[in-house]
């Protein structure tokens, strides 16, 4: 029994050992050929050249058969090819696989395959064609040599740098890419190149400056000078030329150098910039000559006494003479522009005519010219006179026989009639002044001490001084002459020669005989717009002389008619020179109420006067006879009965016009409205009542907007005006 048991385990152990040996000595596996990289030009359809997989079982290595092939290639044939083999272990039915990766590479194209266009090209012209095809051969586009698996493209972008004129540099950036390998994010597969193109001008036109310019200055400050503009010859590139000037006085800095130039010579340089550092220049001399003449300042009226000549030594002067130099009449003449140029003085334009000898034949006034000449020969002169006197010399038969004159003329109202009683005054002003010392003083306070009290306040002590100063002023004596007349003529006798005179009226109309009801009514009509006035009537209608014609002037006249004298009523006649054209005088002109006679020389001088009395605006005057007065009053009453005034509102208007009529009598009238074309658009009857009444006119039917002209008719009278209609 023991023997049988021992044999059985021995058989089991051998079988187990045999199986263990087989398993441990046999392992199934599969092996692929190594990954390879090929060129896209290689054969990618018969892949056996790149190896086959094998598998190994207990009996050894065997061919794995045909693989599964997957192509992952782009349009260029570049990418990867995957070859996968499968094999199954027959003992445990496990499938095994392996994959070969074949990389198809197209990177053989590089920058060495590219021929870039040449750079540094210079092109002459104003606006040349710079497109690649217009450039010379070799400068146009990049070229390349390409094998398989490469798609090459190119593009360019220009950056233009302008300098001046037509000069510019073009930096053309070329980019070449291989579409088969291009990566826009990394730039792989792209190559760039900068090509430079310079544009210049070959046809540089010449410029010609104008001739030198000379101008005159008459105010010491220079002068505005018109400098001719530079013109560029007409060429293909002329519009590309920039003209500049360097004048600090030119209004503009371009081709026009005109401007305000100082006295002296200024060199102006014109520069024509054609670009690319090509410039042409020329110069003009602008000279401003100081033509300002000296300013003569002369003594007006110099009195000189003759020195007696006792030719026979008998103690009595038979003749006399005195020498006067032109410089004796200088009162501070000065050279132009306040320069220190020396001046010479003469009695004529001849600088050597600098002194005159006067004798008894010249006693009295002698009119002379004092010429002032500066070092450059510029001249100016003033008029004055020298009075030769026979004083201490006491020469017989040596007197001025023509030393007095007469001033006379007509006086009339602005209506042309005589004035009646009148008093006139002539004021004479002598040209021969006398120096008078004038004392002036100024009170000056100065601090001479100060203290600080217990509260900390500073108390100052002042002293007062009086500072006196003196100046010398020329005083010219005056003299008044008076004359009275009752007709339309006046005369002043024994008026001194060589004086200035002013003729004015000082008489008053004490009885107010020229002011009446007709004046009041006519002024009222003027205020109401029913009458027009001449300039003289306007001045007379301003009864209170406050600068306006209004109700206050009516009140003034009423007081006069009531026998009262209003406060501040000026009863004086106002006189003006008859030669003044009052009707055509501008509104802002102020006419002096006197006539001026300057430097009286004539034996008889005529001065005609025209005057008005405040309030006198009509030629109607109440007659002394009672029947004439009644007739006048009836005319006034009839005038009053026909008095009317109008007020139209609103203006502008829309659908209605309101007319307020104030009338002293009843009447029938019409309101007519015309448009801008003169067409009648309304015609309404007005029944005018005595007193004040309002009349409403409906204008809803009036078409259009803008300006309309109205007319109000009553009796033989018409009043018109303008109205504006709104939408």
C-alpha positions as CSV (number, residue, x, y, z in Angstrom):
1,X,0.0,0.0,0.0
2,X,2.8,2.4,0.7
3,X,4.3,1.8,-2.7
4,X,1.1,2.6,-4.6
5,X,0.7,5.9,-2.8
6,X,4.2,7.0,-3.6
7,X,3.9,6.4,-7.3
8,X,0.8,8.4,-7.9
9,X,2.2,11.8,-6.8
10,X,5.2,11.2,-8.9
11,X,3.1,11.1,-12.1
12,X,1.2,14.4,-11.2
13,X,4.3,16.3,-10.5
14,X,5.9,15.5,-13.9
15,X,2.8,16.8,-15.8
16,X,2.8,20.0,-13.8
17,X,6.5,20.5,-14.3
18,X,6.2,20.1,-18.0
19,X,3.5,22.7,-18.3
20,X,5.4,25.1,-16.2
21,X,8.5,24.7,-18.3
22,X,6.5,25.5,-21.5
23,X,4.9,28.6,-20.1
24,X,8.1,29.9,-18.7
25,X,10.1,29.3,-21.9
26,X,7.5,30.7,-24.4
27,X,6.1,34.4,-24.5
28,X,4.0,35.9,-27.4
29,X,5.1,39.2,-28.8
30,X,4.8,41.5,-31.9
31,X,7.4,43.8,-33.2
32,X,7.0,46.8,-35.7
33,X,9.6,48.4,-37.9
34,X,11.1,51.6,-36.5
35,X,9.5,55.0,-37.2
36,X,11.0,56.8,-40.2
37,X,11.0,60.3,-41.7
38,X,10.8,60.6,-45.4
39,X,10.6,63.4,-47.9
40,X,7.3,64.3,-49.4
41,X,8.8,63.3,-52.7
42,X,9.3,59.7,-51.7
43,X,6.9,56.9,-52.5
44,X,4.1,56.9,-50.0
45,X,2.0,54.1,-51.5
46,X,4.3,51.1,-51.5
47,X,5.4,51.2,-47.9
48,X,7.0,47.8,-47.7
49,X,10.3,49.5,-48.2
50,X,9.9,50.8,-44.7
51,X,9.7,47.3,-43.2
52,X,7.0,44.9,-41.9
53,X,6.0,43.8,-38.4
54,X,6.7,40.3,-37.0
55,X,5.2,38.4,-34.2
56,X,6.9,35.6,-32.1
57,X,5.2,32.5,-30.8
58,X,6.5,29.3,-29.2
59,X,7.8,28.2,-32.6
60,X,9.6,31.4,-33.4
61,X,9.2,34.7,-35.4
62,X,6.6,35.0,-38.2
63,X,5.5,37.8,-40.7
64,X,2.7,39.8,-39.2
65,X,1.0,40.2,-42.6
66,X,-0.5,43.4,-44.1
67,X,-1.0,46.4,-41.7
68,X,-3.8,48.9,-41.5
69,X,-2.6,52.2,-43.1
70,X,-3.9,55.7,-42.1
71,X,-2.8,58.8,-44.1
72,X,-2.8,62.1,-42.2
73,X,-1.4,64.4,-44.9
74,X,-2.3,68.1,-46.0
75,X,-2.7,69.3,-49.5
76,X,1.0,69.5,-49.9
77,X,1.3,65.7,-49.0
78,X,3.0,66.5,-45.7
79,X,2.0,65.0,-42.5
80,X,2.1,61.4,-41.1
81,X,1.3,57.9,-42.1
82,X,0.3,55.3,-39.5
83,X,0.9,51.5,-40.2
84,X,-0.7,49.3,-37.6
85,X,-0.3,45.5,-37.4
86,X,-2.4,43.0,-35.4
87,X,-1.6,39.4,-34.1
88,X,-3.5,37.0,-31.8
89,X,-2.0,34.6,-29.3
90,X,-3.7,31.2,-30.0
91,X,-3.2,30.0,-26.4
92,X,-5.1,32.8,-24.7
93,X,-6.8,34.6,-27.7
94,X,-5.2,37.9,-26.8
95,X,-4.7,40.3,-29.7
96,X,-1.5,42.3,-29.9
97,X,-0.7,45.3,-32.1
98,X,2.1,47.8,-32.9
99,X,2.2,51.0,-35.1
100,X,4.9,52.4,-37.3
101,X,4.8,56.2,-37.8
102,X,6.1,57.5,-41.1
103,X,6.6,61.3,-41.1
104,X,6.4,63.0,-44.5
105,X,8.5,66.2,-44.2
106,X,8.4,69.2,-46.7
107,X,10.9,71.5,-44.9
108,X,13.5,71.2,-47.6
109,X,12.4,74.7,-48.9
110,X,14.3,77.5,-47.2
111,X,15.4,81.1,-47.7
112,X,18.2,79.9,-49.8
113,X,15.7,79.0,-52.4
114,X,14.5,82.7,-52.6
115,X,16.1,85.4,-54.7
116,X,15.0,88.8,-53.2
117,X,14.6,91.9,-55.4
118,X,17.5,94.3,-55.4
119,X,17.4,97.2,-53.0
120,X,18.8,100.8,-52.9
121,X,16.8,101.9,-56.0
122,X,16.8,105.6,-56.8
123,X,14.0,106.9,-59.0
124,X,13.7,110.5,-60.3
125,X,10.4,112.2,-60.7
126,X,7.5,114.0,-59.0
127,X,4.9,111.2,-58.7
128,X,6.5,108.1,-60.3
129,X,4.8,104.8,-60.5
130,X,6.3,102.6,-57.8
131,X,4.3,99.4,-58.4
132,X,6.6,96.4,-58.6
133,X,5.9,95.8,-62.3
134,X,6.9,99.4,-63.1
135,X,10.3,99.0,-61.6
136,X,13.4,98.0,-63.5
137,X,14.2,94.3,-63.8
138,X,15.8,92.9,-60.7
139,X,13.9,95.4,-58.5
140,X,10.4,94.1,-59.1
141,X,9.5,90.9,-57.1
142,X,11.2,88.0,-55.3
143,X,11.7,84.8,-57.2
144,X,12.4,81.2,-56.0
145,X,13.2,77.7,-56.9
146,X,10.8,75.1,-55.5
147,X,10.7,71.3,-55.4
148,X,7.8,69.1,-54.6
149,X,5.6,69.6,-51.6
150,X,5.9,73.4,-51.5
151,X,3.3,76.1,-52.4
152,X,5.1,79.5,-52.3
153,X,3.4,82.9,-52.3
154,X,4.5,86.5,-51.8
155,X,3.1,89.9,-50.8
156,X,4.4,93.3,-49.9
157,X,3.6,96.4,-47.8
158,X,5.0,99.9,-48.3
159,X,5.9,102.4,-45.6
160,X,6.4,105.9,-47.2
161,X,8.7,108.4,-45.4
162,X,8.2,112.0,-46.7
163,X,11.0,114.5,-46.2
164,X,10.2,117.7,-48.2
165,X,9.0,118.5,-51.5
166,X,8.9,115.4,-53.7
167,X,11.6,113.6,-51.7
168,X,10.5,110.4,-50.0
169,X,11.8,107.0,-49.1
170,X,9.7,103.9,-49.6
171,X,10.5,100.8,-47.4
172,X,8.8,97.9,-49.2
173,X,8.6,94.8,-47.0
174,X,8.3,91.6,-48.9
175,X,7.0,88.4,-47.3
176,X,7.3,84.9,-48.8
177,X,5.5,82.0,-47.2
178,X,5.4,78.3,-47.9
179,X,1.8,77.4,-47.4
180,X,2.7,73.8,-46.8
181,X,4.4,74.5,-43.5
182,X,3.4,78.1,-42.6
183,X,2.3,78.7,-39.0
184,X,0.8,82.2,-38.6
185,X,1.4,82.0,-34.8
186,X,5.0,81.1,-34.8
187,X,6.0,82.5,-38.2
188,X,7.4,79.1,-39.2
189,X,7.5,78.8,-43.0
190,X,7.7,82.6,-43.7
191,X,10.6,84.8,-44.7
192,X,10.8,88.7,-45.0
193,X,13.0,91.2,-46.7
194,X,13.1,95.0,-46.8
195,X,13.6,96.7,-50.1
196,X,14.4,100.5,-50.1
197,X,13.3,102.8,-52.9
198,X,14.4,106.5,-52.9
199,X,12.4,109.1,-54.9
200,X,14.2,112.3,-55.9
201,X,13.8,115.1,-58.4
202,X,16.1,115.4,-61.3
203,X,14.6,118.4,-63.0
204,X,15.3,121.2,-60.5
205,X,14.0,124.5,-61.8
206,X,15.7,127.8,-61.1
207,X,14.0,130.6,-59.2
208,X,14.6,134.3,-59.8
209,X,14.2,136.9,-57.1
210,X,12.6,140.2,-57.9
211,X,14.5,143.4,-58.0
212,X,15.4,145.2,-54.7
213,X,12.5,147.1,-53.2
214,X,12.6,150.6,-51.7
215,X,9.7,152.2,-49.8
216,X,9.2,155.4,-47.9
217,X,8.2,155.9,-44.3
218,X,6.5,159.0,-43.1
219,X,5.8,158.1,-39.5
220,X,9.2,157.2,-38.1
221,X,7.9,153.6,-37.5
222,X,8.6,152.0,-40.9
223,X,6.3,151.2,-43.7
224,X,4.3,148.3,-45.1
225,X,6.2,147.1,-48.1
226,X,4.7,145.0,-51.0
227,X,7.4,142.5,-52.0
228,X,6.7,140.7,-55.3
229,X,6.1,137.0,-54.8
230,X,8.6,134.4,-56.0
231,X,7.2,132.4,-58.9
232,X,8.5,128.9,-59.7
233,X,8.9,128.1,-63.4
234,X,6.2,125.8,-64.6
235,X,7.7,122.3,-64.8
236,X,6.5,118.8,-64.1
237,X,7.6,119.1,-60.5
238,X,6.8,122.8,-59.8
239,X,3.8,121.9,-57.6
240,X,6.1,120.0,-55.4
241,X,8.3,123.0,-54.6
242,X,8.1,124.8,-51.3
243,X,9.0,128.5,-51.1
244,X,10.1,130.0,-47.8
245,X,11.5,133.4,-46.7
246,X,13.4,134.3,-43.6
247,X,12.2,137.8,-43.2
248,X,11.3,138.5,-39.5
249,X,8.9,141.3,-40.7
250,X,6.9,139.3,-43.4
251,X,3.3,138.7,-42.7
252,X,3.7,135.2,-44.0
253,X,6.7,132.9,-44.3
254,X,6.1,131.6,-47.8
255,X,6.6,133.1,-51.3
256,X,5.1,136.5,-50.2
257,X,7.5,138.5,-48.0
258,X,5.3,141.6,-47.8
259,X,4.9,143.1,-44.3
260,X,5.7,146.0,-42.0
261,X,9.4,146.7,-42.3
262,X,11.4,149.1,-40.1
263,X,13.5,152.0,-41.4
264,X,16.7,150.6,-42.9
265,X,17.7,147.7,-45.1
266,X,16.5,144.2,-44.5
267,X,18.0,141.3,-46.5
268,X,15.4,138.7,-47.3
269,X,16.5,135.2,-48.4
270,X,14.0,133.1,-50.4
271,X,14.6,129.4,-50.4
272,X,13.0,127.0,-52.9
273,X,13.0,123.5,-51.3
274,X,12.6,120.8,-53.9
275,X,13.1,118.0,-51.5
276,X,15.8,115.4,-51.0
277,X,18.1,118.2,-49.7
278,X,17.9,120.1,-53.0
279,X,17.5,123.8,-52.5
280,X,17.8,127.0,-54.5
281,X,18.1,130.4,-52.9
282,X,18.1,134.0,-53.9
283,X,18.0,137.3,-52.0
284,X,16.1,140.7,-52.1
285,X,17.1,143.9,-50.4
286,X,14.1,145.6,-48.8
287,X,14.9,149.2,-47.9
288,X,12.7,151.6,-46.0
289,X,13.8,155.2,-46.4
290,X,12.8,157.7,-43.6
291,X,11.0,160.4,-45.5
292,X,9.6,162.0,-42.4
293,X,10.2,165.7,-42.6
294,X,11.2,167.8,-39.6
295,X,8.5,169.3,-37.5
296,X,8.6,173.0,-37.6
297,X,7.5,174.8,-34.4
298,X,7.6,178.5,-34.9
299,X,6.8,181.7,-33.0
300,X,3.7,183.1,-34.5
301,X,4.2,186.8,-34.7
302,X,7.5,188.4,-33.8
303,X,7.8,192.1,-33.2
304,X,11.1,193.7,-34.0
305,X,12.0,197.4,-33.7
306,X,14.0,199.2,-36.3
307,X,17.4,200.6,-35.4
308,X,17.7,204.2,-36.6
309,X,20.2,205.3,-39.2
310,X,21.5,208.8,-38.9
311,X,23.5,209.1,-42.2
312,X,24.3,212.8,-41.9
313,X,25.0,212.8,-38.2
314,X,22.5,215.6,-37.6
315,X,21.0,213.8,-34.6
316,X,17.8,212.7,-36.5
317,X,17.3,209.2,-38.0
318,X,16.6,209.4,-41.7
319,X,16.1,205.6,-42.1
320,X,16.2,202.4,-40.1
321,X,17.0,198.7,-40.5
322,X,17.1,195.5,-38.6
323,X,18.5,192.1,-39.4
324,X,16.3,189.1,-38.5
325,X,17.5,185.5,-38.7
326,X,15.1,182.7,-39.5
327,X,16.3,180.9,-36.4
328,X,14.9,183.8,-34.4
329,X,11.4,182.5,-35.0
330,X,12.2,178.9,-34.0
331,X,10.2,177.8,-31.0
332,X,11.5,174.3,-30.6
333,X,11.4,172.6,-34.0
334,X,12.7,169.1,-34.0
335,X,14.0,166.5,-36.4
336,X,12.0,163.6,-37.6
337,X,11.6,160.6,-35.3
338,X,13.0,162.6,-32.4
339,X,16.5,162.1,-33.7
340,X,19.4,164.4,-32.8
341,X,19.8,165.5,-36.4
342,X,21.0,169.1,-36.6
343,X,18.5,171.6,-38.1
344,X,18.9,174.7,-40.2
345,X,16.4,177.5,-40.6
346,X,15.7,179.7,-43.6
347,X,13.1,182.0,-45.1
348,X,12.7,179.8,-48.2
349,X,13.6,176.3,-49.4
350,X,17.1,177.6,-50.0
351,X,18.9,176.7,-46.7
352,X,21.3,179.6,-47.3
353,X,18.4,182.1,-47.3
354,X,18.7,182.3,-43.5
355,X,18.5,186.0,-42.8
356,X,16.5,189.1,-43.9
357,X,17.1,192.8,-43.6
358,X,14.0,194.9,-42.9
359,X,13.8,198.7,-43.4
360,X,11.2,201.5,-43.1
361,X,9.5,200.1,-46.2
362,X,8.6,197.0,-44.1
363,X,7.0,198.6,-41.1
364,X,3.9,196.7,-40.1
365,X,3.2,193.0,-40.7
366,X,5.4,191.0,-43.0
367,X,4.2,187.4,-43.7
368,X,7.1,185.0,-43.9
369,X,7.8,181.2,-44.2
370,X,10.2,179.6,-41.9
371,X,11.8,176.5,-43.5
372,X,13.3,173.8,-41.4
373,X,16.0,171.5,-43.0
374,X,17.6,168.5,-41.5
375,X,21.0,167.0,-42.3
376,X,19.5,164.8,-45.0
377,X,17.9,167.7,-46.9
378,X,14.3,166.9,-45.8
379,X,12.3,170.1,-45.3
380,X,9.1,171.4,-43.9
381,X,7.9,174.9,-43.1
382,X,5.4,177.0,-41.1
383,X,3.8,180.3,-41.8
384,X,4.2,183.2,-39.5
385,X,4.8,187.0,-39.6
386,X,7.3,189.6,-38.4
387,X,6.0,192.9,-37.3
388,X,8.5,195.7,-37.9
389,X,8.0,198.7,-35.5
390,X,9.2,202.2,-35.5
391,X,9.4,202.8,-31.8
392,X,12.5,204.3,-30.2
393,X,14.1,205.1,-33.5
394,X,11.4,207.7,-34.2
395,X,12.1,207.7,-37.9
396,X,9.9,210.3,-39.8
397,X,7.5,209.0,-42.4
398,X,8.0,205.4,-41.2
399,X,4.6,204.1,-40.3
400,X,2.2,201.3,-41.1
401,X,-0.7,202.9,-42.8
402,X,-2.8,199.8,-43.2
403,X,-3.5,198.5,-39.6
404,X,-7.3,198.6,-39.3
405,X,-10.3,196.9,-41.0
406,X,-14.0,196.7,-41.0
407,X,-16.2,193.6,-40.4
408,X,-19.8,193.7,-41.7
409,X,-22.5,191.5,-43.1
410,X,-26.2,190.5,-43.3
411,X,-28.2,189.1,-40.5
412,X,-31.5,187.2,-41.2
413,X,-33.7,184.6,-39.6
414,X,-33.7,181.0,-41.0
415,X,-36.9,182.0,-42.9
416,X,-34.9,184.7,-44.7
417,X,-36.5,187.8,-43.1
418,X,-35.0,190.6,-41.0
419,X,-34.4,190.0,-37.3
420,X,-35.3,193.5,-36.0
421,X,-33.4,194.8,-32.9
422,X,-30.1,193.0,-32.3
423,X,-26.9,193.2,-30.4
424,X,-23.7,191.6,-31.7
425,X,-20.3,191.1,-30.2
426,X,-16.9,190.6,-31.8
427,X,-14.1,189.2,-29.6
428,X,-10.6,189.8,-30.8
429,X,-7.7,187.5,-29.8
430,X,-4.2,188.8,-30.4
431,X,-1.5,186.5,-31.7
432,X,1.2,188.4,-29.8
433,X,1.3,186.7,-26.5
434,X,3.2,187.7,-23.4
435,X,4.9,185.2,-21.0
436,X,3.2,185.2,-17.6
437,X,4.6,183.3,-14.6
438,X,2.0,181.0,-13.0
439,X,2.6,179.9,-9.4
440,X,1.3,176.5,-8.3
441,X,1.6,174.8,-5.0
442,X,1.1,171.3,-3.5
443,X,0.5,170.4,0.1
444,X,2.5,167.4,1.2
445,X,2.1,165.5,4.5
446,X,5.1,163.6,5.9
447,X,5.6,161.5,9.0
448,X,8.2,163.0,11.4
449,X,7.5,160.9,14.5
450,X,5.5,158.0,16.0
451,X,4.7,156.4,19.3
452,X,3.1,153.1,20.5
453,X,0.5,153.6,23.2
454,X,-0.4,151.1,26.0
455,X,-2.9,149.2,23.7
456,X,-0.2,148.7,21.1
457,X,-1.7,151.2,18.6
458,X,0.9,153.1,16.6
459,X,0.2,156.9,16.6
460,X,1.9,158.9,13.8
461,X,2.7,162.6,13.9
462,X,2.6,164.4,10.6
463,X,3.9,167.7,9.4
464,X,2.4,169.7,6.5
465,X,4.6,171.4,3.9
466,X,3.6,173.6,1.0
467,X,5.7,173.1,-2.1
468,X,5.6,175.9,-4.6
469,X,6.5,175.7,-8.3
470,X,6.3,178.1,-11.2
471,X,5.6,177.7,-14.9
472,X,5.6,180.2,-17.7
473,X,2.5,180.4,-19.9
474,X,1.8,182.5,-22.9
475,X,-1.3,184.7,-22.5
476,X,-2.9,186.3,-25.5
477,X,-4.8,189.5,-24.9
478,X,-8.5,189.6,-25.9
479,X,-10.8,192.6,-26.5
480,X,-14.6,192.7,-27.0
481,X,-16.4,195.0,-29.5
482,X,-20.2,195.6,-29.6
483,X,-22.6,196.9,-32.2
484,X,-26.4,197.4,-32.4
485,X,-28.6,197.3,-35.4
486,X,-32.3,197.5,-36.3
487,X,-32.1,196.4,-39.9
488,X,-30.6,193.3,-41.6
489,X,-27.0,194.9,-41.6
490,X,-24.3,195.2,-39.0
491,X,-20.8,196.7,-39.0
492,X,-17.8,196.7,-36.7
493,X,-15.3,199.5,-37.3
494,X,-11.6,200.0,-36.5
495,X,-10.8,196.3,-36.1
496,X,-7.1,195.6,-35.6
497,X,-5.3,193.6,-38.3
498,X,-3.5,190.3,-37.4
499,X,-6.1,189.2,-34.8
500,X,-8.6,186.4,-34.7
501,X,-12.2,187.3,-34.3
502,X,-15.4,185.5,-33.3
503,X,-18.7,187.2,-34.2
504,X,-21.7,186.2,-32.1
505,X,-25.1,187.5,-31.1
506,X,-26.1,188.4,-27.6
507,X,-29.5,190.2,-28.1
508,X,-32.8,188.9,-26.7
509,X,-36.4,189.1,-28.0
510,X,-37.9,190.7,-24.9
511,X,-41.5,190.9,-26.1
512,X,-41.7,187.4,-27.5
513,X,-43.6,188.8,-30.5
514,X,-42.4,186.0,-32.7
515,X,-43.8,183.2,-30.6
516,X,-47.6,182.4,-31.2
517,X,-50.2,179.7,-31.4
518,X,-49.1,178.7,-34.9
519,X,-45.7,177.7,-33.5
520,X,-47.3,175.5,-30.8
521,X,-49.6,173.7,-33.3
522,X,-46.9,173.1,-35.8
523,X,-44.6,171.6,-33.1
524,X,-47.5,169.4,-32.0
525,X,-48.0,168.2,-35.6
526,X,-44.3,167.4,-35.8
527,X,-44.5,165.3,-32.6
528,X,-47.6,163.5,-33.9
529,X,-45.8,162.7,-37.2
530,X,-48.1,165.0,-39.3
531,X,-45.4,167.6,-40.2
532,X,-41.7,167.7,-41.3
533,X,-39.1,170.2,-40.2
534,X,-36.0,171.7,-41.7
535,X,-32.8,171.5,-39.6
536,X,-33.4,175.1,-38.5
537,X,-37.0,174.4,-37.4
538,X,-35.8,171.3,-35.4
539,X,-33.3,173.5,-33.5
540,X,-36.0,176.1,-32.9
541,X,-38.6,173.5,-31.9
542,X,-36.4,172.4,-29.0
543,X,-37.7,175.3,-27.0
544,X,-36.2,174.2,-23.7
545,X,-32.9,173.2,-25.5
546,X,-32.7,169.8,-23.8
547,X,-31.9,167.9,-27.1
548,X,-35.3,166.5,-27.8
549,X,-38.7,167.8,-29.2
550,X,-41.5,166.6,-26.9
551,X,-44.4,167.7,-24.7
552,X,-42.2,169.8,-22.5
553,X,-41.5,172.1,-25.5
554,X,-45.3,172.5,-26.0
555,X,-45.7,173.4,-22.3
556,X,-43.0,176.0,-22.6
557,X,-44.7,177.7,-25.5
558,X,-48.1,177.7,-23.7
559,X,-46.5,179.5,-20.8
560,X,-45.1,182.1,-23.2
561,X,-48.5,182.5,-24.8
562,X,-50.0,183.0,-21.3
563,X,-47.5,185.8,-20.7
564,X,-45.2,183.9,-18.4
565,X,-41.5,183.2,-18.8
566,X,-40.6,179.5,-18.2
567,X,-37.7,178.7,-16.0
568,X,-34.4,178.2,-18.0
569,X,-36.0,179.6,-21.2
570,X,-33.2,180.9,-23.4
571,X,-34.6,184.0,-25.1
572,X,-31.3,184.7,-26.9
573,X,-31.0,184.5,-30.6
574,X,-28.7,181.7,-31.8
575,X,-26.5,182.7,-34.7
576,X,-24.5,180.6,-37.2
577,X,-22.2,181.2,-40.1
578,X,-24.4,181.5,-43.2
579,X,-21.9,179.5,-45.2
580,X,-22.5,176.4,-43.2
581,X,-24.8,173.9,-45.0
582,X,-27.0,173.0,-42.1
583,X,-29.4,170.9,-44.1
584,X,-26.7,168.5,-45.2
585,X,-24.8,168.4,-42.0
586,X,-24.2,165.0,-40.4
587,X,-26.2,164.2,-37.3
588,X,-23.1,163.9,-35.1
589,X,-21.7,167.3,-36.2
590,X,-21.8,170.1,-33.6
591,X,-21.8,173.5,-35.2
592,X,-20.3,176.4,-33.2
593,X,-22.7,179.3,-32.5
594,X,-20.4,182.0,-33.9
595,X,-18.5,182.9,-37.0
596,X,-14.7,182.8,-36.9
597,X,-12.4,185.2,-38.7
598,X,-8.8,184.2,-38.5
599,X,-5.8,186.5,-38.9
600,X,-7.8,189.5,-40.2
601,X,-6.0,191.2,-43.1
602,X,-8.6,192.5,-45.5
603,X,-9.7,196.1,-45.2
604,X,-13.3,195.0,-45.3
605,X,-14.4,191.5,-44.3
606,X,-17.9,190.1,-44.9
607,X,-19.5,187.7,-42.4
608,X,-23.2,186.9,-43.0
609,X,-25.2,185.4,-40.1
610,X,-28.4,183.2,-39.9
611,X,-30.2,182.9,-36.6
612,X,-33.3,181.5,-34.9
613,X,-35.2,182.1,-31.7
614,X,-36.2,179.1,-29.6
615,X,-39.9,178.4,-30.2
616,X,-40.2,180.3,-33.5
617,X,-40.9,177.6,-36.2
618,X,-43.4,179.4,-38.4
619,X,-43.5,182.6,-40.5
620,X,-47.1,183.3,-39.1
621,X,-47.2,186.3,-36.9
622,X,-50.3,187.8,-35.3
623,X,-51.1,191.2,-36.8
624,X,-51.8,194.1,-34.5
625,X,-55.1,194.9,-36.3
626,X,-58.0,193.2,-34.6
627,X,-59.6,191.9,-37.9
628,X,-56.3,190.3,-38.9
629,X,-56.1,188.6,-35.5
630,X,-59.7,187.2,-35.8
631,X,-58.9,185.8,-39.3
632,X,-55.8,184.2,-37.9
633,X,-57.6,182.7,-35.0
634,X,-60.3,181.2,-37.3
635,X,-57.6,179.5,-39.3
636,X,-56.1,178.1,-36.2
637,X,-59.5,176.8,-35.0
638,X,-60.1,175.1,-38.4
639,X,-56.6,173.6,-38.2
640,X,-57.4,172.3,-34.7
641,X,-60.7,170.7,-35.8
642,X,-58.9,168.7,-38.4
643,X,-56.2,167.4,-36.1
644,X,-56.0,163.6,-35.8
645,X,-53.4,161.1,-34.6
646,X,-53.1,157.3,-35.1
647,X,-51.6,154.4,-33.2
648,X,-51.5,150.9,-34.8
649,X,-50.8,147.7,-32.9
650,X,-49.7,145.0,-32.7
651,X,-46.7,145.1,-35.0
652,X,-45.9,142.4,-36.0
653,X,-49.5,141.2,-36.3
654,X,-51.2,137.9,-37.1
655,X,-55.1,137.8,-37.4
656,X,-56.0,141.3,-36.2
657,X,-54.9,144.9,-36.4
658,X,-56.0,147.5,-33.8
659,X,-56.1,151.2,-34.7
660,X,-56.5,153.8,-32.0
661,X,-57.5,157.2,-33.5
662,X,-57.6,160.4,-31.6
663,X,-59.5,163.1,-33.5
664,X,-60.8,166.6,-32.9
665,X,-63.6,166.1,-35.3
666,X,-65.8,163.4,-37.0
667,X,-64.6,162.1,-40.3
668,X,-64.8,159.2,-42.7
669,X,-61.6,157.4,-43.6
670,X,-60.3,154.2,-45.1
671,X,-57.7,151.7,-44.1
672,X,-55.9,150.1,-47.1
673,X,-53.2,147.3,-46.8
674,X,-50.8,146.3,-49.6
675,X,-48.4,143.4,-49.8
676,X,-44.8,143.5,-50.9
677,X,-45.8,143.2,-54.6
678,X,-48.0,146.3,-54.2
679,X,-51.2,144.3,-54.4
680,X,-54.2,145.6,-52.3
681,X,-55.2,142.9,-49.8
682,X,-57.5,144.9,-47.5
683,X,-59.7,148.0,-47.9
684,X,-61.8,148.9,-44.9
685,X,-64.0,151.9,-44.2
686,X,-63.3,153.8,-40.9
687,X,-66.1,155.9,-39.3
688,X,-63.9,158.3,-37.3
689,X,-65.5,159.7,-34.2
690,X,-64.5,162.8,-32.2
691,X,-62.3,161.9,-29.3
692,X,-60.4,158.6,-28.9
693,X,-61.7,155.4,-30.3
694,X,-60.3,151.9,-31.1
695,X,-61.0,150.2,-34.4
696,X,-60.4,146.5,-34.9
697,X,-59.7,145.1,-38.4
698,X,-59.8,141.3,-39.0
699,X,-56.7,140.3,-41.1
700,X,-57.4,136.5,-41.2
701,X,-58.0,136.6,-44.9
702,X,-54.6,138.3,-45.6
703,X,-52.3,135.6,-47.1
704,X,-48.6,135.4,-46.8
705,X,-46.1,136.8,-44.3
706,X,-43.5,139.5,-44.3
707,X,-43.7,143.3,-44.8
708,X,-47.0,145.0,-45.7
709,X,-47.6,148.7,-46.3
710,X,-50.7,150.4,-44.8
711,X,-52.4,153.7,-45.8
712,X,-55.0,155.6,-43.7
713,X,-57.0,158.1,-45.8
714,X,-59.2,160.9,-44.4
715,X,-60.2,164.1,-46.3
716,X,-57.2,165.1,-48.4
717,X,-54.7,163.5,-46.0
718,X,-52.9,160.2,-46.2
719,X,-50.7,158.5,-43.5
720,X,-48.7,155.4,-44.4
721,X,-46.3,153.0,-42.8
722,X,-45.1,149.4,-42.6
723,X,-46.4,146.4,-40.7
724,X,-45.0,142.9,-40.4
725,X,-47.2,139.8,-40.6
726,X,-46.2,136.6,-38.8
727,X,-47.2,133.1,-39.7
